[in-house]
């Protein structure tokens, strides 16, 4: 039995412990050593996640490199890991972004100029920040690999604790005199919203186990449960299945976040450091959308189809609502947060359109949104750290004094509005095509989100980067070597996956097809099939796609 998945999960966890245990960072040398150790562990995790992806065979079994260790035998709970194509690419995304976040946050956890003698600011601040980031990485990767429902739940909830401390204890220093109070509010709101979702999910997890045990399946093993649902050995019943589905979906919709459960995100991203904001929206939130595919559709196929139209409406509202509020923002980081709410609407819409194009596009969107939003937010963080303000009105003419910073900020904005040739375009196009083929009205309305995205992205660039140079930004330095090392790989990936997404689609498509098979869905047939010989419609009637009988 391979232990590659366990090693990939364990390395950042060990790194978190080692980093936290290093001597207190009371000198610059000790703080630098802490950062280097954390970077080494994150680089090792990236190498292992890359090895997992390389060893995954798209033509092989649904779950590969499986491992299972007895944990709580009396309840059938195991430490079971297995990777499918979707989990592989999202774990790799996490492993790519964490070193970038650490490098971007190199000085974010340094003590203030004159912290009180013996205080936390003076002793353990740097160790705590870098250890917490590695802890989040470990928990997220376990969530992407977990094939035991209870194991997934444990880490789904556990990741909230390090994120709470990252938001509340290491906030944005450009927040003004009220920033400590606002950080505390944002951290508590983040924790309460997600804990509520997790408690509802726990009730559903227990309910699922009780029903399965009554039918001779006393286990939390995902593969056993989904196969039992598929072949009829596990009968959940209409009402029970709907209730369980809603319990799982509610938790994932809070994490995602889906409108109207989104209100914690702008506060959390606005008050956190730029690196922590990237962890929230590009890494942690992806666990919610990933879980919709793996757990909601796999365990509750009939309920998923029943609630799909309502979820599509909520997604559509989120797309338009998030984009409209992004246009009206005065705070740069809150604008990026509302833009992310709009993007998550596209992801969830693609999942519940129940088409191969939609779900493939949704999975690609998770990856592409993570990369492009990370680039946009981190460059915004570099900008804010130079000026000491998050307000859009405090900027102007930056492109004349810092052209490289302005150029990379523009690329991030263009990726956000899904410019052809950049990675998000491919995923957004697939989501819209997949949605339109089954729900034309939803697909048409969703396209307005693209227009609104162009407005908030280009208006932000215009107001901050163009026009007369404001006196406060006249001496602003351009990106430094470390900052270029942060942005360059993200920009390169955005361009590469925009022109050649095939490596990702080859990995995720078999898992997408398996998910559609679980919910007994096929792609709708074209309304007017075309004859290969004559190029004309075979008949004058529309043929609809349907379900496997």
N, C-alpha and C positions, 0 to 999 in steps of 0.2 A: 504494500500500500504506500503510495506516495505521501510525503509530508510537505510538499511544496506549498500548499495552501496554508497550512498551519504556520510554516516558516514566514510566509508573507504577512500574516496577521501578527505573528509574535515579534518580529524585528522592530516595528515602531513601538510596540508596547514595552519591550525591553529598553528601547531608546528613551522612552519617556521616563522610566524609572532611573536609568543611568544619568540622564540629564538633570533630573530633579535632585539626585544625590551628590552631584558635583559640589566642590567647595563654593561657598557663597561668593557671588560676584561683586565683591567690594572693590575690585580693581579692574581696570580696562582689560588687562591680560586674562584674568579669570573669566570675564564676560565673553571675550573672544573665544576662549577655549570651549565654553558652553555652547556657543553658536556653532562652532566647527563640529563638535561631537553630534549635535542634533542634525546637522547637514549630512554627516557621514551615515547616520542611521536612515535618514530619509532617502539618500542615494541608494543604499542597500535595498530598501523597500522597493524603490523604482526598478532596480535590476531584477528582483524576484517577481514583481508584477509583470514585467516584460517577459520573463521566462514563462510565467503562467499563460500569457496570451500567445506566445510563440508555440507552446506545446498543445494549445487547444486545437482540436481538429473539427472544423465546421461540418464535416461529413460524418462525424462520429456520433456517439451517444449524446443525449440532451445535456446531461450533467457529467462532467469529466473530472479527473484528478480527485475523485471522491475520497473522503476520509470520514470515519465514524468512530467515536470513542464514547463508551458508556459514561453517563453523567449522573442522572437521577433515575436509576433503573426501575424503581417502583412506579413511576409515572411514564415510563417509556421515553424519557428525555435523553437525548444524546448530543454530544458536541460533533455535529455532522456538517461537513463542508463539501461543496461541490460547485463547479463553475459552469455556467452556460455562456453563450456568446455575449449576451447583454451584460451579465455580471463581470465578465472578463474586461470588456472595454471600459466600464465605469470604474472598476478597481484600478485599472491602468490610468484613467483620467485623474483619480485621486492621488495616485503615486506620482504623477507628473506635476500636479499643482502644488503639493505640499513643499517640495524643495523651493519652488518659485516663491511661495508665500513666505517661507523662512528667510530667503535672501532679500525679498522686498521689505520684510519687517526687521531687518538687521539691527536697526537702532530704535525701533518702536518700543521696546521693553527696557531700554536703558533708563537708569534712575534719573529723576529730575536733577537740576543743577545743584541743589543743596537740600537733599532730603534729611529729615531728622535723624540724628545719630541712633543707630541700632534699629531703625524702622524697617518694615518689609521693603519699602522702596530702596533702601540702601543694601539689603542683604540678599534677598531671594527673588527679586523681581524677574531678572533675566532667565534664571533657571525655570521658574514657574511658567513663564510664557512659552518657552520652547518645548518644555515637557508637556504642557497642555495641548499644543498643536499636534505633537506626535501621538498623544493619547486619542485625540479625535480621529486621526488617520487610522489607527489600529481598529477602533470601533466601527468606523465606516466600512473598512475593508471586510471585517467579519460579517457585517450586514449584507454585503454584496455576495459573499460566498456561502452564507448559512443556508442549509437545507433542512433545518429543524425549526419549526414554527416558534417554539418557545425560546430557542437560542437566539433567533432573530429578534424576538420581542425584547429580550434582556439587553442586547446591544443597541437596539433602536431607542430604548429609553436611556441607557447608560451614557450615550454620547451627549445628552443634554447637560450633564454636570460639568465637564470641561468647557463646553461652549458657554455655559452660564458665567463661569469665572473669566473666560476670555472677553466676553462682552462687558461684564460689570467691572472687572479689575484692570483692564488694559484698553480703555476707551480712547477715542480720538482727542488729541490734545488741542485741536482747533475748535473744540466745542464751546469755548467761552467759560465764564465763571460758574455757570450752572451745570457744567458738563458732568460733574460727579453725580449730582442728583439725577440728571437725565440718563446717565449710564445705568444707574441702579434701577431706574424705572424700566428701561428697555430690557435689561437682563431678567428682571422679575417677570415682565410681561411675556418674554420669550419662554421662560421656564414654565409658567402657569398654563399658557396656551398648549404647549407641547405635552406637558404632564397630563392635562385633561384628555387630550387625544389618546395618549398612551393608556390611561386608565380605562377608557372606553374600549380600546383594543384588547386590554387584558381580559375584560369581561367576555369579549367575543372569543378570545383564545380558549378560555376555560369552557365556554359553551360548546365550541367545536370539539374539544377533547371529550366532554361528557357525552355528546351525541355519538362520536366515533366509538367510545368505549362501550356504549350500550349495544353497538352493532358489531362488537368483537374486534375493534381496531383501536386498542388503547395505546396510541402512539402520537407523537408530534412530528413524525418524519414527513416532510413535504412530498417526496416522491410517492410514498405509500398512500398518502391521503388523496393526492390528485389523481393517481391511477384508479383508486377505489371510487372516486367520484365519477370518473370517466366511464368505468365499466359497470356502474350501478351497485357495487358492493357497499358503498356508503350513500345512504339516502338521507339528505338533510331536510327535505320537506320544503315546500314553497315559502311559508312564513318564516320558518327558522333560518333558511338560507338567506332570505332578504335581511333579516335582523343581523345575522353574522356578517354579511357583506357590509352593511352600513357601519357596524362596529369597526371593522378593519379599515374601510374607506375613510371614515371620519378622521382617524389618526393619520392616515397618509395624506389626506387633503390639508390638514393643519400643517404638516411638515412641508408640503410641496412648495408654497402654499397656494390653495385655491380660493378664489373669492367665494363667500365673504369671510373666510377664516384666515385672511392674509394680514390682518392689521398689525401683527407683531413685527413683520419683516421690515417696514420702513424705519421703525424705531431702532431695531437691532442693528441694521446696516448703517444707519445714520450715526449712531453713537460709537460703534466699534471702530477699531483701526481698519485701514484698508485691507490688510491681510486677513483679519478675522472676518470682514465682510465677504471676502472671496470664499473663505471656508464655509460660510453660511449658505450663500446662494449657489456656489459652483460645486460644492461637495456634499454638505449635510442635506440640503433640500432635495438633492437627487435621489436620496434614499426613499423619499416619499413616492416619487413618480415611478422609480424602479419597482417598489413593492406593489404598486397597483397592477403592474404587469405580472409579477411573479405570484402574488398571493390572491388578489381580488379575482383576477380572471381565471387563475388555475384552480382555486378552491371553490369558487362560487360562479360557475359559468352562466347559469340561467339568470341569477340575480344581476350579474354584470350586464347582460343584454336588456333586462327589464329597466334598469336605472340608467342605461347609456344615454337616452335622449335628454333626461334631466341634467346629467353631468355635462353633456355637450352645451346645454344652455348656460350653465354656470361657467364653463370654460370660455364661452363666447363673451359673457359679461366681463370676465376677468381680462380678456384680451383688450377690449375697448376701454374698460374702466381704468386699467393700469396705464394704458397709453395716454389717456386724457389727463390723468393726474400727473403723469411724468411731464407733460407739456407745461403744466402750471407750476412746477416746483421752482423754488428759489434756492434750494440746497442741492449741490451737485450729487452728493451721495444718496440722498433720498430720491433724486431723479433716477439714478441707476437702479434703486430698489423697486420703484414702481414700474420701470421698464422690465425688470425681471418678473414681476407679477404678470405682466402681459405675456411674456415669453412662456411662462409656466402654463398659461392658458392654452397656448398652442400645443405644448407637449401633452397635456391631459386630453385635449381634443383629439390629437392623433391616436392616443391609446384607445379611447372609447369610440372612435369611428369604426373600429373592428374591421379594418382592412390591412392588407400587408404593407401597402405604401404608407398608410397612416402610422402604423406601429413602427415600421422601419424608420420613418422620418422622425417619430417621437424619440426613439432611442438615439438616433444621430443628433437630434436637437439637444438632448441631455449633454452629450459630449461637446458639441459645438458651442452651445450656450456657455458651458463651463469655461471653455478656452477664451472665447471672445469677451465675455463679461469680466473674466479675470484680468485680461489685458486692459480693458476700459477702466475698471475700478482701480487697478494698481497705478496706472498712469495718473488717474484723478487723485489718488493718494499722494503721489509725488508732487503734483501741482499744489495740493492743499498744504502739504508740509512746508513748501517754500513761501507761500503767502500767509499761512496761518489763519485761513478763513475757508469755510465751505460754501459761502454765498456766491452765487453766480455773478451778482452785480459788482463784486469786488475785483473782477478780472476784466481784461480787455487788452487786445494787442499782443498777447503772449507769443504768437507765432513769429513776431519780429525780433523778440529777444531770446526765445528758446524754440527754434524751428524743429528740432528733433522731437522734443516733448510734444509740440503741437501736432507734428506729423503722426506720431504713434497714437495720440489721442484721437485723431481723425480716423485712423484705421479701425480703432476700437468702435467708434461711433458708426462707421460705415458697415462694419460687421453686424452691429446691433440692428441696423435697419435692413439687414439681409441683402446687401449689394451682391449681384451676380459675380462669381469669381472668388467670393469669400465663403468660409465654411457654413455659416448659418443659412445661406440661401438654399443650399441643397436640401437641408432638413426641413426648412419651412415650405419649400416647394412640394416635397413629398407629403407632408402633413396636409397641405391644402388639396392636393390631388386626391389623396386617399379619403379625405373627408367629403369632398365634392362628389365622389363616385357613389357614396351611399346617402349623404345628407346634403344635397346641392345648396339649399338655402343657408345652412350653417357655413358651408365653405365660402359662399359669396360674401356674407356679412364679415367673416373673419378676415377677408382680404383688406378691409378697411384698416385693420391693425397695422398693415404694412405702411399705409399712407401716414398714419399717426406716428409710427416709429420714425419715419423720415423727418417728420416735424420736430419731435423732441431731440433727436440726435443732432440734426443740422442746426437747430436753434441754439442748442447748448454750445456747439463749436463756434458758431457765429458770435455769441455773446461773450465767450471767454477768450477766444483766440484771435479774432479779427478786430478791426477798428483801431482807433487811436490807442497808443500805449499809455496805460494808466501809470501814474507816478509810482504807485506801490509795487508794480511789477517790473519797473524799468531795469532793475539790477538782478532780475531773476536768472539763476544759472540754468543751463540746459541739463539734460540727463547726463549723469555720471556713468562711469564704467560699470559699477555694480547694478545700477538701474537699467542700463542697456542690456546687461546679462539677464535681467528679469524679463524684460519686454520682448527681446529678440526671439526666443523660442516660441512664445505665444503668437507673435505675428507670423512666424514661419509656419506654424501649425495651422493657423487660420487660413493662410493662402494655400498650403498644401492640400488640406482637406476640402478646400473649396474647388480645387481643380481636379483632385483625384481622391474621391471618397471611397473607392472600391475596397480597399483593405478593411474598412470598417463595415461596409455593407455585407461583405462576404462572411464576416464573423457573426453579425447580428441576425441576418435573414433566416437561417435555420431555426433559431430560437423564436423569432417572430412567427414563423409558420407553425411551429409546435404550439405556441400560445393560441393562435387562431383555431387550430385543430381542437384544443381543449374546450373552447367555447362554441365549437361546431359552426364556425363561420368560414365562408369563402368570399373572395372578392366578387363584387357585383360584375356581371357581364356587361359589356358596352351596350348602350341602348340600341345601337344600329350596327350589328356585327358586319364586318367587311369581308367579302369573299377574297381569298388569296389569289384566285384566278382572274376575277373580273373587276375587283376593286369596287364592287357595288354591294349594296345591302342585300343580304340573303332573303330577307322578308321585310314586310313593312311594319311588323310589330316589335315592341320593345321587349327584350328578354331581361329579366331581373336575375341578379345573383341570388344566392340563397344559402341555406344551411345544409349541412350534411344530414341526410336522413338515416 
